Amino acid sequence: MLLHDKLKEYRLILASQSPRRRQLLSDAGIEFELAPRFECEESFPDTMPAHEVAEYLSRLKSEAYPEPLGERDILLTADTVVIAHSRILGKPADRAEAIAMISMLSGSEHDVVTGVTLRTATRTHSFSVKSKVRFRSLDEEEIAYYVDTYRPYDKAGAYGIQEWIGYVGIEGIDGSFYNVMGLPVQRLYCYLKEMV
């Protein structure tokens, strides 16, 4: 049986404000409800290895969800981090920080890790997926144009792979494109099929 048929018996709740995650689920034919916004302090231990942070934060968001889950509810939370030169690049605070982040990524390879947590009333399953992304060397004008035109202040690492910079700047990806967008859809689909 196809997943979208199996999911009709359940309520998948997406606890994310990311328009890209909403789009990816819709495009994959996965029906969901959007959770209301809730507070979660997204902090992690300084000693935590960078590649474990996204999964940890996805669990933190799941635990912070304020509503009790019903018998047929599945809560989906996710977090994406960009790791360059052993440093986690979050969302840039302003134009200068966005330019600095993209300049750091320019001409080099970095990792994008998305952590996902699926939680029901009785069990929790977390996983993460890593993709490697390689940027060609971008010049200052290109970086400034992208930041000023697309204002990527809501994106980890200050870029969206599906935007202009992805078309002209990315030389290659090793791993899932959709993971870099913010949700490893193929892996998520497989785990959901196992759960329902």
Backbone as a ProteinNet text record, in pm:
[ID]
protein_1_A
[PRIMARY]
MLLHDKLKEYRLILASQSPRRRQLLSDAGIEFELAPRFECEESFPDTMPAHEVAEYLSRLKSEAYPEPLGERDILLTADTVVIAHSRILGKPADRAEAIAMISMLSGSEHDVVTGVTLRTATRTHSFSVKSKVRFRSLDEEEIAYYVDTYRPYDKAGAYGIQEWIGYVGIEGIDGSFYNVMGLPVQRLYCYLKEMV
[TERTIARY]
84.2	0	87.8	47.7	123.4	115	220.5	225.4	106.6	71	-36.8	-170.8	-187.3	-307.7	-300.2	-183.2	-165.4	-180	-133.5	-136.5	-276.3	-372.5	-509.8	-566.9	-510.3	-554.5	-488.5	-394.1	-314.6	-324.1	-274.7	-261.9	-113.2	-50.7	90.2	94.8	164.7	172.5	313.9	326.6	457.2	478	573.7	606	729	706.3	814.1	753.9	821.9	775.9	840.2	919.6	992.2	898.2	886.8	804.4	862.1	993	1055.9	1016.1	1009.1	966.1	820.3	738.1	597.9	587.7	666.8	665.2	712.4	819.4	875.4	776.8	711.3	611.5	495.4	447.3	336.2	375	495.6	540.9	557.7	585.7	600.2	465.3	357.4	224.9	195.5	267	247.7	158.2	39	-54.9	-15.3	-31.2	7.3	-74.7	-72.7	-127.3	-10.2	-23.8	81.7	54.8	153.9	139.6	144.1	71.3	84.8	226.2	269.1	403.5	415.1	529.5	553.8	700.3	730.6	865.6	954.5	1078.5	1178.8	1315.5	1387	1522.1	1618.4	1666.3	1750	1896.7	1934.2	2074.8	2124.6	2254.6	2315.3	2447.5	2493.1	2619	2738.2	2826.1	2945.1	3033.3	3029.3	3116.9	3057.5	2935	2869.2	2934.5	2966.6	3020.8	2922.1	2975.5	2891.9	2789.7	2828.4	2738.9	2623.1	2626	2516.7	2414.7	2447.7	2366.8	2226.7	2215.1	2083.9	1984.5	2028.3	1939.4	1900.9	1997.5	1972.4	1866.9	1880.9	1785.9	1647	1642.9	1511.1	1438.5	1513.8	1454.5	1408.7	1490.4	1457.4	1325.4	1310.2	1185.9	1067.5	1088.7	981.6	936.9	1034.2	1003.4	935.2	961.9	903.5	759.9	714.2	578.5	477.8	392.7	313.1	187.4	141.2	15.4	40.5	-45.9	-33.5	-70.8	-2.7	-29.3	-136.7	-229.9	-334.3	-280.8	-362.1	-322	-280.5	-340.2	-312.7	-232.1	-167.4	-86.6	59.2	121.9	266.8	320.9	408.7	469.1	601.7	622.3	745.2	815.7	938.5	1022.1	1155.1	1219.1	1345	1432.2	1560.7	1655	1767.9	1811.1	1919.6	2035.6	2156.6	2275.9	2374.9	2447.8	2556.3	2687.2	2776.4	2904.3	3017.8	3092.3	3205.4	3328.8	3439.8	3565.7	3543.2	3465.8	3434.1	3349.9	3292.2	3209.3	3065.1	2971.8	2829.8	2789.7	2732.4	2682.2	2530.5	2480.1	2335.5	2275.8	2167.2	2103.8	2175.9	2209	2282.8	2196.6	2258.9	2185.9	2162	2252.8	2241.1	2316.9	2320.4	2383.9	2532.2	2602.8	2747	2775.6	2695.3	2717.2	2683.1	2577.7	2541.3	2653.7	2709.5	2819.8	2941.5	2970.3	3085	3066.7	2944.2	2918.2	2937	2877.6	2888.9	3033.5	3104.6	3247	3325.8	3288.5	3355.9	3326.7	3203.7	3165.2	3222.1	3248.2	3294.7	3425	3427.4	3548.9	3584	3487.6	3518.5	3396.7	3417.5	3312.6	3265.6	3136.5	3084.2	2977.6	2938.8	2835.1	2705.4	2595.6	2463.2	2401	2363.9	2304.5	2164.4	2066.4	1930	1895.7	1853.6	1806.3	1654.9	1595.9	1450.3	1409.1	1301	1241.4	1094.3	1056	916.7	872.2	761.8	718.2	568.7	532.1	391.9	367.6	248.6	218.2	303.4	355.8	426.8	573.2	616.8	756.4	813.2	945.4	1018.4	1129.3	1142.8	1251.8	1320.2	1451.7	1529.5	1636.7	1666	1773.7	1827.3	1942.7	1997.4	2056.8	2061.3	2113.8	2213.6	2326	2431.5	2447.2	2460.6	2493.5	2617.4	2704.2	2821.1	2791	2821.6	2795	2925.3	2950.3	3073.9	3040.4	3088.4	3071.7	3194.1	3171	3283.3	3321.5	3432.4	3472.6	3380.4	3313.7	3222.3	3294	3264	3326.8	3238.7	3295.7	3226.8	3094.8	3091.8	2969.5	2857.2	2892.4	2791.7	2734.2	2822.6	2777.8	2687.1	2727.9	2648	2513.7	2514.6	2389.9	2293.1	2344.1	2257.4	2197.1	2281.6	2234	2132.9	2161	2071.3	1940.9	1944.9	1824.8	1738.6	1801.3	1725.7	1713.7	1794	1786.7	1773.4	1877.6	1868	1887.6	1818.2	1840	1766.8	1679.7	1608.5	1667	1788	1847.2	1981.8	1999.2	2128.8	2236.1	2349.3	2458.4	2436.2	2325.2	2293.5	2270.2	2223.5	2189.2	2080.6	2006.4	1907.6	1948.6	1967.8	2017.6	1921.9	1792.8	1691.9	1683.3	1764.1	1762.4	1876.3	1888.6	1984.7	2125.3	2167.3	2304.4	2328.2	2223.1	2235.8	2256.4	2185.8	2197.5	2336.4	2389.2	2513.9	2638.7	2620.2	2737.9	2775.5	2679.8	2708.5	2758.1	2878.5	2941.8	2895	2866.1	2826.4	2772.2	2695.3	2639.3	2662.9	2707.4	2716.2	2611.9	2498.8	2389.6	2260.5	2164.2	2029.8	2020.4	1971.1	1944.4	1839.7	1733.7	1623.6	1665.9	1764.6	1821.4	1882.8	1950.1	2011	1900.9	1787.6	1673.6	1611	1630.5	1579.7	1504.7	1488.9	1419.6	1462.3	1519.2	1560	1437.4	1365.5	1232.2	1233.6	1330.8	1334.5	1347.1	1440.4	1459.3	1335.7	1279.4	1158.6	1043.9	1026.6	921.2	934.7	1057.6	1082.6	1053.7	1094.9	1069.1	920	848.5	704.1	633.6	679.1	619.3	635	750	772.4	685.3	653.9	582.7	433.5	374	227.3	177.9
-119.4	0	124.6	224.8	349.6	422.7	499.3	570.1	663.6	738.8	837.4	770.3	644.5	570	524.9	476.8	432.6	549.3	668.1	783.8	839.7	797.4	847.8	811.1	707.3	664.5	746.7	833.2	906.2	1057.4	1131.6	1276.8	1309.5	1345	1385.6	1535.2	1571.8	1711.6	1762	1861.1	1921	2039.6	2027.7	2136.5	2209.7	2290.2	2365.7	2487.2	2598.8	2720	2735	2636.6	2645.1	2624.2	2723.4	2703.4	2595	2574.3	2472	2331.8	2309.8	2176.9	2150.6	2253	2237.1	2199.7	2269.2	2243.3	2101.4	2058.3	1925.5	1814.6	1827.4	1727.1	1725.1	1844.1	1852.1	1792.2	1825.6	1775.6	1623.7	1566.2	1421.2	1352	1430.3	1372.6	1326.9	1384.3	1346.8	1451.5	1410.2	1504.2	1528.7	1654.2	1690.8	1809.8	1830	1951.7	2031.3	2162.1	2248.5	2276.3	2250.4	2278.3	2429	2477.4	2618.9	2646.5	2769	2808.1	2789.5	2738.9	2725.3	2755.9	2784.1	2824.7	2703.8	2712.6	2610.2	2677.5	2666.9	2724	2628.2	2671.1	2583.5	2598.3	2536.5	2540.5	2397.2	2381.4	2248.7	2259.5	2150	2154.6	2192.6	2275.3	2319.2	2202.3	2095.7	1981	1882.9	1907.2	1813.3	1818.8	1702.3	1700.8	1767.3	1846.2	1926	1841.2	1719.9	1636.8	1575.4	1590.2	1538.8	1646.3	1771.2	1884.3	1885.5	1864.2	1873.9	1773.9	1649.9	1547.7	1581.7	1630.3	1671.4	1781.5	1882.5	1994	1950.1	1853.4	1803	1734.7	1663.9	1600.7	1705.3	1808.6	1918.5	1983.8	2008.2	2068.3	1975.3	1844.5	1747.8	1748	1751.1	1749.2	1878.2	1987.4	2117.4	2134.8	2045.4	2055.9	2049.3	2150.5	2161.5	2074.9	2018.3	1943	1792.8	1724	1577.6	1515.9	1408.4	1342.4	1235	1233	1130.8	999.4	897	761.9	753.3	837.1	833.6	954	1024.6	1141.8	1103.1	1165.1	1153.8	1296	1331.1	1464.3	1459.7	1553.2	1561.6	1692.7	1682.8	1801.5	1780.4	1890.9	1880.2	2002.9	1984.4	2095.6	2071	2177.2	2167.1	2256.1	2200.9	2280.7	2268.8	2376	2379.3	2376.8	2286.1	2271.3	2298.2	2403.4	2440.5	2461.6	2397.2	2410.4	2382	2275.2	2229.7	2328.5	2425.4	2526.3	2514.1	2528.8	2528.8	2670.1	2680.8	2809.8	2809.4	2893.1	2903.5	3004.6	3065.8	3168.6	3301.3	3373.5	3498.3	3606.5	3686.6	3791.9	3914	3936.6	4057.2	4038.5	4144.9	4138.7	4102.6	4166.2	4142.7	3996.8	3940.3	3800.4	3705.8	3737.7	3654.5	3653.9	3770.8	3781	3704.6	3715.7	3645	3493.5	3445.1	3300.5	3248.1	3316.2	3268.2	3278.2	3380.5	3393.7	3275.2	3227.7	3111.8	2984.7	2973.7	2855.2	2857	2975.8	2992.4	2916.7	2840.7	2770.8	2650.9	2599.1	2485.6	2394.4	2287	2188.4	2199.4	2179.9	2180.4	2072.6	2044.1	1944.5	2013.7	1956.4	1997.5	1875	1890.3	1779.1	1820.2	1736.7	1757.6	1644.9	1684	1588.9	1589.2	1471.7	1456.3	1371.2	1411.9	1330.4	1305.5	1178.8	1136.7	1083.3	1140.6	1098.2	1068	956.4	922.5	926.7	887.8	886.2	784.4	683.8	575	558.6	618.7	598.3	720.4	724.3	834	773.7	825.2	781.3	903.9	913.1	1024.8	971.7	1049.6	1014.8	1142.3	1131.5	1247.2	1200.1	1292.5	1265.6	1376.5	1335.3	1431.6	1438.8	1560.3	1582.6	1671.5	1642.8	1728.9	1821.2	1949.8	2050	2120.6	2136.7	2201.4	2328.6	2442.2	2570.9	2603.3	2659	2717.7	2848.2	2907.1	3035	3144.7	3211.5	3320.5	3454.1	3549.9	3680.6	3766.6	3876.7	3960.8	4014.7	4050.4	4104.2	4000.2	3875.5	3768.8	3745.8	3744.5	3721.6	3835.9	3958.5	4074.9	4077.3	4043.3	4039.5	3938.5	3821	3717.4	3761.4	3809.7	3849.3	3963	4062.2	4178.2	4145.2	4051.4	4017.3	3914.8	3814.3	3701.8	3707.1	3792.8	3814.2	3681.7	3598.9	3462.5	3454.4	3542.2	3550.1	3441.1	3366.4	3258.2	3121.5	3122.2	2996.7	2969.9	2846.5	2805.8	2819.8	2877.2	2894.7	3008.9	3080.7	3200.2	3172.4	3050.5	3027.7	2922.4	2931.8	2832	2768.5	2638.4	2568	2581.7	2602.9	2612.1	2752.8	2845.7	2983.8	3008.2	3131.7	3170.7	3118.4	3131.2	3092.1	2942.6	2862.4	2719.1	2688.2	2762.7	2741.4	2779.6	2891.4	2943.9	2911.7	2871.9	2857.9	2717.3	2624.2	2491	2397.7	2349.1	2259.9	2115.5	2074.3	1935.6	1908.1	1799.5	1753.8	1603.8	1560.1	1417.6	1389.5	1330.6	1307.1	1366.6	1381.8	1425.7	1576.5	1618.9	1760.8	1813.4	1733.8	1780.2	1791.1	1711.9	1725.1	1863.4	1912.9	2045.9	2152.7	2127.8	2219.5	2220.2	2112.3	2113.9	1992	1890.2	1768.7	1651.4	1545.4	1428.6	1343.2	1382.9	1329	1177.6	1128.9	984.5	903	940.5	868	881.6	1001.9	1025.2	936.9	927.9	845.7	699.8	649.8	510.5	486.7	580.1	563.7	571.6	662.7	672.6	543.2	484.5	358.1	248.4	250.4	151.1	176	305.6	341.6	316.4	326.4	322	189.7
0	0	0	-76	-81.2	51.7	80.8	209	224.8	119.7	138.6	169.3	126.5	164.3	310.5	351.5	489.6	588.9	547.5	637.2	659.1	577.9	595.1	732.1	792.5	925.9	1037.3	999.6	1097.9	1075.1	1173	1159.3	1172.4	1061	1063.1	1091.4	1198	1240.5	1214.1	1128.1	1099.9	1192.5	1283	1375.5	1321.9	1219.1	1155.7	1086.5	1096.1	1027.7	890	850.3	723.2	603.5	515	395	303.6	308.7	224.4	270.6	400.7	449.7	413	422.6	382.6	234.8	153.2	8.2	-23.2	42.6	15.1	52.5	165.6	204	104.4	67.7	-28.7	-162.6	-210.4	-340.4	-340.4	-222	-210.1	-188.7	-187.1	-170.2	-28.5	68.3	208.7	274.8	315.2	377.9	522.8	565.3	701.4	746.9	878.5	938.3	992.8	990	1042.3	1190.1	1272.7	1415.8	1439.2	1539.7	1575.6	1625.8	1611.9	1656.7	1808.6	1853.6	1997.7	2025.2	2149.5	2187.9	2213.5	2167.7	2197.6	2194.6	2304.9	2309.1	2238.7	2122	2038.6	2075.6	2186.2	2228.1	2244.1	2235.2	2244.3	2320	2379.1	2455.3	2365.5	2418.1	2342.7	2301	2380.3	2354.7	2252.5	2210.4	2118.2	1980.2	1921.3	1785.2	1687	1595.1	1504.2	1428.7	1388.3	1307.5	1386.9	1521.3	1604.5	1641.7	1611.1	1658	1597	1465.9	1400	1457.7	1476.9	1532.9	1676.8	1754.1	1891.9	1896.3	1807.8	1806.7	1760	1668.6	1625	1741.6	1826.6	1944.8	2046.1	2062.4	2155.1	2113.9	1983.8	1933.1	1957.7	1938.3	1960.2	2106.3	2196.3	2340	2385.2	2313.2	2351	2301.3	2214.2	2159.8	2275.3	2289	2412.6	2420.1	2310.1	2310.6	2330.9	2405.9	2413.9	2279.3	2242.2	2114	2131	2035.3	2035.7	1981.8	1989.6	1950.5	1803.9	1717.9	1573.7	1526.8	1618.8	1583	1561.4	1462.2	1442.1	1432.9	1523.7	1524.6	1449.8	1357.5	1279.3	1310.6	1360.1	1381.9	1310.8	1271.9	1197.1	1223	1201.3	1210.7	1111.2	1045	946.3	988.7	983.6	1011.6	895.6	875	776.9	855.3	816	887.1	789.2	816	730	816.5	778.6	852.1	1001.3	1030.3	1166.1	1246.6	1178.6	1245.4	1200.7	1293.7	1257.8	1217.4	1098.5	1051.1	1065.2	1153.5	1172.1	1075.4	1117.4	1034.6	1058.2	952.1	969.9	1035.5	1120.5	1192.3	1104.5	1008.3	926.5	795.2	713	580.8	591.7	685.2	698.3	732.4	821.1	860.2	745.1	669.2	553.4	450.3	423	326.9	377	505.8	564.4	553.9	578.8	571.4	429.5	331.9	193.5	145.7	189.3	154.4	209.2	328.2	387.1	305.9	254.2	177.1	35.1	-16.7	-154.3	-180.5	-290.1	-330.4	-246.1	-168.7	-82.1	-66.7	7.7	30.8	175.3	197.6	333.6	346.7	470.5	498.3	538	493.8	541.7	607.8	734.1	809.3	852.9	819.9	869.2	965.1	1083.6	1182.9	1184.6	1199	1198.2	1317.6	1383.2	1488.8	1455.9	1460.8	1446.6	1582.4	1635.3	1768.7	1768.5	1829.7	1852.4	2003.4	2045	2188.8	2263.9	2192.2	2260.9	2219.9	2110.7	2070.3	1997.7	1995.8	1931	1845.5	1725.2	1637.8	1578.3	1596.7	1541.4	1447.2	1344.4	1251.4	1188.6	1125.5	1052.5	920.6	826.2	692.8	658.1	600.4	564.3	413	361.5	220.2	213.8	116.4	93.1	-23.4	-7.3	-111.2	-145.5	-275.7	-320.5	-399.4	-349.2	-417	-502.2	-619.1	-693.3	-623.6	-664.9	-607.2	-659.3	-567.5	-603.2	-585.7	-673.5	-651.9	-560.5	-512.6	-413.3	-466.8	-594.7	-655.6	-654.3	-685	-686.7	-546.9	-448	-310	-264.7	-290.3	-250.1	-322.9	-452.3	-529.6	-469	-437.8	-382.4	-248.4	-159.3	-26	-36	-121.6	-131.7	-203.1	-296.6	-374.2	-302.5	-242.1	-184.2	-32.1	32.4	176.7	254.7	250.8	306.3	458.1	529.8	674.6	753.2	685.4	754.1	719.6	663	614.9	682	727.6	783.3	676	714	618.6	521.1	535.2	454.8	306.6	274.7	134.1	120.7	11.8	-24.3	-155.7	-155.6	-274.7	-392.7	-363.9	-468.8	-528.4	-477.2	-525.4	-625.1	-671.2	-774.9	-746.1	-621.1	-587.3	-608.7	-590.9	-615	-762.7	-848	-992.9	-1044.9	-994.9	-1053.6	-972.8	-845.3	-759.7	-718.2	-723.9	-671	-780.9	-762.2	-860.6	-846.6	-724.7	-706.9	-568.5	-559.1	-431.8	-421.6	-305.8	-277	-170.4	-210.7	-117	-168.1	-78.6	-114.7	-132.8	-249.8	-277.5	-179	-157	-72.5	73.2	113.5	247.5	264.7	160.7	166.7	173.6	108.5	117.1	255.7	333	469.7	515.8	425.9	468.5	380.4	440.7	361.8	328	224.4	196.6	175	99.7	70	198.4	285.9	412.4	501.6	506.1	584.9	535.7	405.2	344.9	390.7	385.2	424.6	572.3	659	802.5	832.4	765.8	786.4	743.6	633.6	588.9	693.8	763.5	870	991.6	1016.1	1138.5	1131	1011	1000.9	941.4
[MASK]
++++++++++++++++++++++++++++++++++++++++++++++++++++++++++++++++++++++++++++++++++++++++++++++++++++++++++++++++++++++++++++++++++++++++++++++++++++++++++++++++++++++++++++++++++++++++++++++++++++

